[in-house]
Amino acid sequence: MTRASHKDWHSKEQLEKLQGWARDGLTDEQIAKNIGIRRPTLYAWKKEHPDIADALKKGKEVVDVEVENALLKKAMGTTAKTTQYKMVKVDSDVLKAKRVKYMNAYKLDHPDKTKEEIVIAAALAIPTYERIPIVETVQEVAPDTSAIIFWLKNRLPEKYRDQTFRRLNKAQADKTEAEIERINAETKRLNSNDEGITKIVFSDDMKPGKEDDTDQKGDESDGANA
């Protein structure tokens, strides 16, 4: 296998290919693999050859902007538009006129084509049916919380660090804990009020009706002695 050389990657076509790979989101390791080299070799090329470095940089800048715009839309919220279409048959006279016009232009651009090939090309380019929009719906897409946090942490790091969000979470936790303590204190207070209520407890020999039983037994004993 022939070893790849940087000399093969200085032409306009090859530089555009590098830029395209970077624009498509490929990593340096993936780009190096496509070239047929190792990643350290690609780093060396970028350091020694500005045209290669610039091509990769420009490609990445494009995709970075696209990702940034997509993230911004998620953080800010956006609208999504959907359209429903209906397939309608083209009027025969209109269809014929369009195809004749196309065949005349196609014949000038392709003088070597046969009549049959020109007719087929026109039939493929000008279909019998056309798509007509009938209903268009616009839906609001709510902002994404995760996208908002990510954006703020990276765009305003001094104001929105991880510590900031941790403090917000801690403040919420402290608030919940304080509420629990308040409920526990209120429950304890109500229980202590119950303890202040006087409770009457009868022992067996003090229960109502016990004295009557004793008197009755005494009367029975006196009757027997008599």
C-alpha positions in Angstrom: 0.0 0.0 0.0 1.4 3.4 -1.0 1.9 5.8 1.8 -0.1 9.0 1.5 1.9 12.2 1.0 0.9 15.8 1.8 1.9 16.6 -1.8 -1.3 14.9 -3.0 -3.5 17.2 -0.9 -2.6 20.8 -2.0 -4.8 20.9 -5.1 -8.0 22.9 -5.0 -10.1 19.7 -5.3 -8.3 17.9 -2.5 -8.4 20.9 -0.2 -12.2 21.2 -0.8 -12.5 17.5 0.1 -10.7 18.1 3.4 -13.0 21.1 4.0 -16.0 19.1 3.2 -15.0 16.3 5.7 -14.5 18.9 8.4 -17.8 20.5 7.5 -19.6 17.2 7.8 -18.4 16.9 11.4 -15.6 14.3 11.0 -13.0 14.3 13.7 -9.3 14.7 12.9 -8.8 11.0 13.5 -11.6 10.1 11.0 -10.1 12.6 8.5 -6.7 11.1 8.9 -8.1 7.6 8.3 -9.8 8.8 5.1 -6.5 10.2 3.9 -4.7 7.0 4.9 -2.4 8.4 7.6 -2.3 8.5 11.4 -3.6 11.3 13.4 -0.2 12.6 14.5 0.8 12.8 10.9 -2.3 14.9 10.2 -1.3 17.2 13.1 2.2 17.6 11.5 0.7 18.4 8.1 -1.5 21.1 9.7 1.5 22.6 11.4 3.7 22.6 8.4 1.2 23.3 5.6 -1.1 26.3 6.2 -3.3 25.6 3.2 -4.3 22.2 4.7 -4.8 23.7 8.2 -6.9 26.5 6.7 -9.1 24.1 4.8 -9.8 22.0 7.9 -10.4 25.1 10.0 -12.9 26.7 7.5 -14.8 23.4 7.3 -15.1 23.2 11.1 -16.1 26.8 11.4 -19.0 26.2 9.1 -20.3 23.2 11.1 -19.6 25.0 14.4 -21.9 27.9 13.3 -24.6 25.4 12.2 -24.4 23.6 15.6 -24.4 26.9 17.4 -27.5 28.1 15.6 -29.3 24.8 16.2 -28.4 25.0 19.9 -29.6 28.6 20.1 -32.9 27.6 18.5 -33.4 24.9 21.2 -32.5 27.3 24.0 -34.7 30.1 22.7 -37.6 28.0 21.4 -38.6 28.0 17.8 -41.4 27.1 15.4 -41.8 24.0 13.3 -43.7 24.3 10.0 -45.3 21.3 8.4 -47.1 21.3 5.0 -49.5 18.8 3.6 -49.6 18.4 -0.2 -52.0 17.0 -2.7 -51.0 15.4 -6.0 -52.8 16.9 -8.9 -52.7 15.8 -12.5 -51.3 18.5 -14.9 -53.6 19.7 -17.7 -52.7 17.8 -20.9 -52.1 21.0 -22.9 -49.9 22.6 -20.2 -48.0 19.3 -19.8 -47.3 19.1 -23.6 -46.1 22.7 -23.8 -43.7 22.2 -20.9 -42.3 19.0 -22.3 -41.8 20.5 -25.8 -40.0 23.5 -24.3 -37.8 21.1 -22.2 -37.0 18.9 -25.2 -35.9 21.9 -27.3 -33.5 23.1 -24.6 -32.3 19.5 -23.9 -31.6 18.9 -27.6 -29.4 22.0 -27.8 -27.4 20.9 -24.8 -27.2 17.2 -25.9 -27.0 17.2 -29.7 -25.8 13.6 -29.7 -28.9 12.3 -28.1 -31.6 10.4 -30.1 -35.2 11.5 -30.3 -36.3 8.7 -28.1 -33.7 9.6 -25.4 -34.9 13.3 -25.5 -38.5 12.3 -25.1 -37.6 10.0 -22.1 -35.6 12.8 -20.5 -38.5 15.2 -20.9 -40.9 12.7 -19.4 -38.7 12.2 -16.4 -38.1 16.0 -15.9 -41.7 17.1 -16.4 -43.9 14.6 -14.4 -47.6 14.1 -15.2 -48.6 15.0 -11.6 -47.5 18.0 -9.6 -47.6 18.5 -5.8 -49.9 21.3 -4.6 -49.7 22.5 -1.0 -53.1 22.5 0.7 -52.5 22.8 4.5 -49.7 24.5 6.3 -49.3 24.1 10.1 -47.0 26.1 12.4 -46.3 24.6 15.8 -44.5 26.4 18.7 -41.5 24.4 20.1 -40.8 25.3 23.7 -37.2 26.2 24.9 -35.1 23.3 26.0 -33.8 23.6 29.6 -30.7 21.5 29.0 -29.8 23.7 26.0 -30.3 26.8 28.1 -28.0 25.6 30.9 -25.3 24.5 28.4 -25.5 27.8 26.5 -25.2 30.0 29.7 -22.4 27.9 31.2 -20.3 28.3 28.0 -21.3 31.8 27.0 -21.3 33.4 30.5 -18.9 31.1 32.5 -18.2 33.7 35.1 -21.9 34.1 36.0 -23.2 30.6 35.3 -20.6 28.1 36.5 -21.4 24.6 37.8 -21.2 26.1 41.3 -24.0 28.5 40.5 -26.3 25.7 39.6 -25.2 23.8 42.6 -26.0 26.8 44.8 -29.5 27.0 43.2 -30.1 23.3 43.8 -28.8 23.6 47.4 -31.1 26.6 48.0 -34.0 24.5 46.9 -32.9 21.6 49.1 -32.5 24.0 52.1 -36.0 25.4 51.5 -37.4 21.9 51.5 -35.5 20.9 54.6 -36.7 24.0 56.4 -40.3 23.2 55.5 -39.9 19.6 56.9 -38.5 21.0 60.1 -41.4 23.4 60.4 -43.9 20.6 60.0 -42.0 18.4 62.6 -42.0 21.3 65.1 -45.7 21.9 64.6 -46.4 18.2 65.1 -44.4 18.2 68.3 -46.2 21.3 69.6 -49.6 19.6 69.1 -48.4 16.5 70.8 -47.2 18.5 73.8 -50.6 20.2 74.1 -52.2 16.8 74.3 -50.0 15.9 77.3 -51.4 18.8 79.3 -54.9 17.3 79.3 -55.9 15.7 82.7 -56.7 12.0 82.3 -58.7 10.1 84.9 -57.7 6.5 85.4 -59.6 4.2 87.7 -58.0 1.4 89.5 -59.9 -1.8 90.0 -60.9 -1.0 93.6 -62.0 2.6 92.7 -64.2 1.8 89.7 -67.8 2.9 90.1 -70.1 0.2 91.5 -67.2 -1.5 93.5 -68.4 0.1 96.8 -72.0 -1.1 96.3 -70.8 -4.6 95.9 -68.9 -4.4 99.2 -71.9 -3.0 101.1 -74.1 -5.7 99.6 -71.7 -8.4 100.8 -71.7 -6.9 104.3 -75.4 -7.0 104.5 -75.5 -10.6 103.5 -72.9 -11.4 106.2 -74.9 -9.7 108.9 -78.0 -11.6 107.9 -76.2 -14.9 108.3 -74.9 -14.0 111.8 -78.4 -13.1 112.9 
